Amino acid sequence: MKTKMLKKLLRDSWLRRKLTFAAVGAALILAGCAGSTQSQLWESRSSNRVQALAAAVGMPDAGTFEARDLQWTDTLRPDGPREVLARFYLPVPVKSSEKAPASQPVPLMVFSHGIGGSREGYTYIGKHLAANGIAALHVQHVGSDRSLWFGNPLQMVNRLQEAAKGTEAIARTQDVRFALTQVLASTEFKSRLDATRIAAAGHSYGANTTLLLAGARVQRDAQVLDLADSRIGAAVIISAPPFYGQGDPQAIVGGVAVPSLHITAQGDEINIPGYYSAAKDRVAVFDATGSAQSSVNKTLAVFRDGSHSMFTDRLGTGGEALNPQVKKVTRDLILAFLRKEFFSDDRAMTEWPQQHQTVLSRFEQSQHKQGRKVLAESSRKAIEFVAFSTPHQ
């Protein structure tokens, strides 16, 4: 037993050193210049990334959606005013004519980025949804956004660890809630949005933010925090880490009652200085979600191989060929899920797993409503669908 514990300690210690050196090395690219020059270098690379992404996965025609950058200040935060930024992707409205009625209010998905991200990321999702009739509000969290990569590289590990603290996790939910309130109250946008059809979505840290908004409960200072937003009617969970230091995931996400879509990959490991999470943790979050509810509607898609950052706008990570392919089918899956939940149209959701067997490792739909549970899992050769009855829980 002692030998096993020693080996684990040495392995974990080596891993932490490896992650720290890797993070510092990555930051040195930006650290050669200071201040605005770092930002300019980032902007230049972002522009190149946008072009490369469009070439790799394809993007909707510019005339099929609008993209608006928004900026507010939440002056009511307990810790002082906090800036809230967002990029808003909207379907282009159709004007009324003799041949067609005017556009109706559309559903809205509010998106939370992972640690070190920004409102400018996950464009392959936001643009695709807007071009297909669903607005997407991508919120930027100033306490855990891309600014973490700027500044002294030797202090970057500290910046990452500060961004992962409970205070920032709570602030992120407040960012989303505030941004959602602003657009729904805006004279410019409120008539274009259906406030009864709202979903929350996020990747990595943003997936945790989404779960908290959807009903997950955590403890802080010996008190259980309920950060749920009652306006959220569905959740898209991409690569959710466990809630570090919070214990049994069932006690945290078991109370999530809204329909949820969980997306991950076999190679979805999280490597951040001070934090490591194996790919199996993503599935554990799925299994625990809604476990305390008498009825639950949740779906899990696990892609073959891949990586954690494959779901961002970055290309290459997770495999040169697999990366753009997964992006394409991921955005289609999210759209299919939202159409099922908000338009009662499940055709695309039913067809999706059969169409993408070659990239799927596992696909599962769990429905405990009305005493029925439906599972679908993939084998190496094909996706096998298994349906069986379970007692009503």
C-alpha positions in Angstrom: 0.0 0.0 0.0 2.8 2.4 0.9 4.6 1.7 -2.3 1.5 2.5 -4.3 0.9 5.7 -2.4 4.5 6.7 -3.0 4.3 6.0 -6.7 1.1 8.1 -6.9 2.7 11.0 -5.0 5.7 11.0 -7.3 3.5 10.7 -10.4 1.3 13.6 -9.3 4.3 15.7 -8.3 5.9 15.1 -11.7 2.6 16.0 -13.4 2.3 19.3 -11.6 5.9 20.3 -12.5 5.3 19.3 -16.1 2.0 21.3 -16.3 3.6 24.4 -14.7 6.6 24.4 -17.0 4.3 23.9 -20.0 2.1 26.8 -19.0 5.0 29.1 -18.4 6.6 28.1 -21.7 3.4 28.9 -23.5 3.2 32.3 -21.9 6.7 33.2 -23.0 5.4 33.6 -26.5 3.4 36.6 -25.4 5.8 37.8 -22.8 8.5 39.0 -25.2 6.6 42.3 -25.4 4.6 44.1 -22.8 1.3 45.9 -22.6 -0.5 46.7 -25.8 2.0 44.9 -27.9 1.0 41.6 -26.3 -2.6 42.4 -27.1 -1.7 43.3 -30.7 0.1 40.0 -31.1 -3.0 38.2 -29.8 -5.3 40.1 -32.1 -3.1 39.3 -35.1 -3.1 35.6 -34.3 -6.8 35.6 -33.6 -7.5 37.1 -37.1 -5.4 34.4 -38.7 -7.2 31.8 -36.6 -10.6 33.1 -37.8 -9.6 32.7 -41.4 -8.2 29.2 -40.9 -11.2 28.1 -39.0 -13.6 29.3 -41.7 -11.6 27.4 -44.3 -11.5 24.2 -42.2 -15.1 23.9 -41.0 -17.1 26.4 -43.1 -19.1 29.3 -41.8 -22.5 30.6 -42.7 -22.8 33.4 -45.2 -22.4 36.8 -43.6 -25.9 37.8 -44.7 -27.6 35.0 -42.6 -26.7 36.4 -39.2 -25.6 39.6 -37.3 -22.7 39.8 -34.9 -22.8 42.6 -32.3 -20.2 43.4 -29.6 -21.8 44.6 -26.3 -20.3 46.1 -23.2 -21.9 46.9 -19.8 -20.9 47.6 -16.3 -22.7 45.8 -13.4 -22.5 48.4 -10.6 -24.4 46.2 -8.1 -21.7 43.6 -7.4 -20.8 43.2 -3.7 -17.1 43.5 -4.6 -17.5 46.6 -6.7 -18.4 47.3 -10.3 -17.6 44.6 -12.9 -17.4 45.0 -16.6 -19.4 42.5 -18.6 -18.7 42.0 -22.3 -20.5 39.9 -24.8 -20.7 39.1 -28.5 -24.3 38.6 -29.7 -25.0 36.5 -32.7 -28.6 37.1 -34.0 -30.6 35.7 -36.9 -31.2 38.3 -39.6 -34.9 39.3 -39.2 -37.3 38.8 -42.0 -39.5 41.7 -42.9 -43.2 41.2 -43.4 -44.4 40.9 -46.9 -47.3 39.6 -48.9 -45.6 36.3 -49.3 -44.2 35.8 -45.8 -45.0 37.0 -42.3 -42.4 38.9 -40.3 -39.9 37.0 -38.2 -41.1 35.7 -34.9 -39.1 36.0 -31.6 -36.3 33.4 -31.5 -34.9 31.2 -28.8 -31.6 32.3 -27.1 -28.6 30.4 -26.0 -26.2 32.2 -23.6 -22.6 30.8 -23.8 -19.9 30.8 -21.2 -16.2 30.3 -22.3 -13.5 28.3 -20.6 -10.7 29.6 -18.5 -8.6 32.1 -20.5 -11.2 32.5 -23.2 -13.2 35.4 -24.5 -16.4 36.5 -26.2 -14.6 36.1 -29.5 -14.3 32.3 -29.2 -16.6 29.4 -30.1 -17.6 31.2 -33.3 -18.3 27.9 -35.1 -21.2 27.4 -32.6 -22.6 31.0 -32.3 -22.6 31.7 -36.1 -24.2 28.4 -36.9 -27.0 28.8 -34.4 -27.8 32.3 -35.5 -27.9 31.3 -39.2 -30.4 28.6 -38.2 -32.8 30.7 -36.2 -31.4 30.7 -32.7 -29.6 33.7 -31.1 -26.3 33.1 -29.2 -25.0 35.5 -26.6 -21.3 34.8 -25.8 -20.4 36.3 -22.5 -16.9 37.2 -21.5 -15.8 36.8 -17.9 -13.2 39.5 -17.0 -11.9 37.6 -14.0 -11.0 34.4 -16.0 -10.7 35.6 -19.6 -7.8 35.8 -22.1 -6.1 38.5 -20.0 -4.7 35.6 -17.9 -2.2 34.9 -20.7 -0.8 38.5 -20.6 1.7 39.9 -18.2 4.6 38.3 -16.4 4.8 34.6 -17.4 6.2 33.6 -14.0 3.0 34.8 -12.4 0.7 33.1 -14.8 0.2 30.0 -12.6 -1.0 32.3 -9.8 -3.3 34.1 -12.2 -4.8 30.8 -13.3 -5.3 29.6 -9.8 -6.9 32.9 -8.7 -9.3 32.6 -11.7 -10.4 29.1 -10.5 -11.4 30.2 -7.0 -15.0 30.1 -5.8 -15.4 33.9 -5.9 -14.8 33.9 -9.7 -17.0 30.9 -10.2 -19.9 32.8 -8.5 -19.1 36.0 -10.4 -19.3 34.1 -13.7 -22.9 33.1 -13.0 -23.6 36.7 -12.2 -22.1 37.8 -15.5 -24.4 35.5 -17.4 -27.5 36.5 -15.4 -26.7 40.2 -15.8 -26.0 39.9 -19.6 -29.2 38.0 -20.1 -31.2 40.6 -18.2 -29.7 43.4 -20.3 -30.6 41.9 -23.7 -34.1 40.9 -22.6 -34.7 44.4 -21.4 -33.1 46.1 -24.4 -35.5 48.0 -26.6 -33.3 46.9 -29.5 -33.3 43.2 -28.8 -36.2 42.2 -26.6 -38.8 42.1 -29.4 -36.5 39.7 -31.3 -36.1 37.2 -28.4 -38.4 34.7 -26.9 -37.8 34.9 -23.2 -39.6 31.6 -22.6 -37.0 29.6 -24.7 -33.6 30.2 -23.2 -30.7 27.7 -22.9 -27.3 28.1 -21.1 -24.2 26.5 -22.6 -20.5 26.5 -21.8 -17.2 24.7 -22.3 -14.9 23.6 -19.5 -15.1 26.2 -16.7 -18.0 27.6 -18.7 -19.7 24.2 -18.4 -19.5 24.5 -14.6 -21.0 28.0 -14.9 -23.8 26.5 -17.0 -24.5 23.7 -14.5 -24.7 26.2 -11.6 -27.2 28.3 -13.6 -29.1 25.1 -14.4 -29.5 24.1 -10.7 -26.2 22.6 -9.5 -25.5 23.5 -5.8 -22.1 24.0 -4.1 -21.0 24.8 -0.6 -19.1 27.9 0.4 -18.4 29.0 4.0 -20.5 26.0 5.2 -23.5 27.3 3.3 -25.2 25.7 0.2 -25.3 28.1 -2.7 -28.2 28.0 -5.1 -27.2 30.0 -8.1 -29.8 28.7 -10.5 -31.5 31.1 -13.0 -35.2 30.1 -13.5 -35.1 31.5 -17.0 -32.8 28.7 -18.1 -34.8 25.9 -19.8 -32.0 23.7 -21.2 -28.3 23.2 -20.8 -25.4 22.3 -23.1 -22.5 21.0 -21.1 -19.2 20.7 -23.1 -16.2 19.1 -21.3 -17.4 19.8 -17.7 -14.7 19.4 -15.0 -15.7 18.1 -11.6 -16.4 20.7 -9.0 -13.0 20.6 -7.3 -13.2 20.2 -3.5 -17.0 19.8 -3.5 -17.2 16.1 -3.0 -19.8 13.7 -4.4 -21.0 15.0 -7.8 -24.5 13.6 -7.2 -24.9 16.0 -4.3 -23.9 18.9 -6.5 -25.6 18.3 -9.9 -28.2 15.7 -8.8 -30.8 18.5 -8.6 -30.4 19.8 -12.2 -33.9 19.4 -13.6 -33.6 21.0 -17.1 -32.9 18.9 -20.2 -29.1 18.7 -20.7 -26.7 17.7 -23.5 -23.2 16.6 -22.5 -20.4 16.6 -25.0 -16.9 15.2 -24.5 -14.2 13.0 -26.0 -12.1 10.0 -25.1 -9.0 12.3 -24.9 -10.8 15.0 -23.0 -8.2 15.5 -20.2 -7.8 18.8 -18.4 -4.3 19.9 -17.8 -4.0 23.3 -16.0 -1.3 24.1 -13.4 -2.6 22.8 -10.1 -5.5 20.9 -11.6 -5.8 17.7 -13.5 -9.0 15.9 -14.5 -9.2 12.6 -16.4 -11.6 12.2 -19.3 -13.8 9.8 -17.3 -14.7 12.8 -15.0 -16.8 14.2 -17.9 -18.9 11.0 -17.9 -19.2 11.1 -14.1 -20.7 14.5 -14.3 -23.2 13.3 -16.9 -24.1 10.3 -14.8 -24.7 12.4 -11.7 -26.7 15.2 -13.5 -30.4 15.1 -12.5 -29.9 11.9 -10.5 -32.0 13.3 -7.6 -34.9 14.1 -10.0 -38.0 12.0 -10.5 -37.7 12.7 -14.2 -34.7 13.6 -16.2 -33.9 14.1 -19.9 -30.2 14.1 -20.7 -27.9 13.1 -23.6 -24.3 12.2 -23.8 -22.0 12.2 -26.8 -18.5 11.0 -26.5 -16.2 11.4 -29.5 -13.3 9.1 -30.3 -9.9 10.3 -29.3 -9.8 14.1 -29.4 -8.7 16.6 -26.7 -10.2 19.1 -24.2 -9.4 22.1 -26.3 -10.7 20.6 -29.5 -14.1 22.2 -28.7 -12.6 25.7 -28.8 -11.9 27.6 -32.1 -8.4 26.1 -32.1 -7.5 23.9 -35.0 -5.0 21.0 -34.8 -5.5 20.0 -31.2 -7.1 16.5 -30.9 -6.0 15.6 -34.4 -5.5 17.5 -37.6 -8.3 15.6 -39.4 -10.6 14.9 -36.4 -10.6 18.5 -35.0 -12.6 20.2 -37.8 -14.8 17.2 -38.2 -15.8 17.2 -34.6 -16.5 20.9 -34.7 -18.9 20.4 -37.6 -20.9 17.6 -36.0 -20.8 19.3 -32.5 -22.5 22.4 -33.8 -25.1 20.2 -35.6 -25.7 18.3 -32.4 -26.3 21.4 -30.4 -28.7 22.8 -33.0 -30.5 19.5 -33.1 -30.8 19.4 -29.3 -32.2 23.0 -29.1 -34.6 22.3 -31.9 -35.9 19.3 -30.0 -36.3 21.3 -26.7 -37.6 24.6 -28.1 -39.4 23.6 -31.3 -40.5 20.1 -30.4 -38.7 18.9 -33.5 -36.7 15.7 -32.7 -36.0 14.6 -36.3 -32.4 15.9 -36.4 -31.7 14.6 -32.9 -32.9 11.1 -33.9 -30.8 11.0 -37.0 -27.6 12.6 -35.7 -26.0 9.5 -34.0 -26.6 7.3 -37.0 -25.0 9.9 -39.3 -21.8 10.2 -37.3 -20.9 6.7 -36.2 -17.4 7.0 -37.5 -16.4 9.7 -34.9 -18.5 8.5 -32.0 -17.3 6.3 -29.2 -20.5 6.5 -27.2 -23.9 8.0 -27.5 -26.5 7.8 -24.8 -29.9 9.3 -24.2 -31.4 8.8 -20.8 -35.1 9.5 -20.3 -36.6 8.5 -17.0 -39.8 10.3 -17.6 -42.9 8.2 -17.6 -40.9 5.2 -16.4 -38.9 4.7 -19.5 -35.1 4.9 -20.0 -33.5 4.8 -23.4 -29.8 4.2 -23.9 -27.7 4.2 -27.0 -24.0 3.3 -27.0 -21.6 2.8 -29.8 -19.4 -0.2 -30.4 -16.3 -0.1 -32.6 -18.3 -1.1 -35.7 -21.7 0.6 -35.2 -23.9 2.3 -32.8 -26.2 -0.1 -31.0 -29.5 1.1 -29.7 -30.9 -0.5 -26.6 -34.3 0.4 -25.1 -35.6 -1.0 -21.8 -38.1 -0.1 -19.1 -37.1 1.1 -15.7 -39.2 1.9 -12.6 -40.3 5.4 -12.4 -38.0 7.3 -10.1 
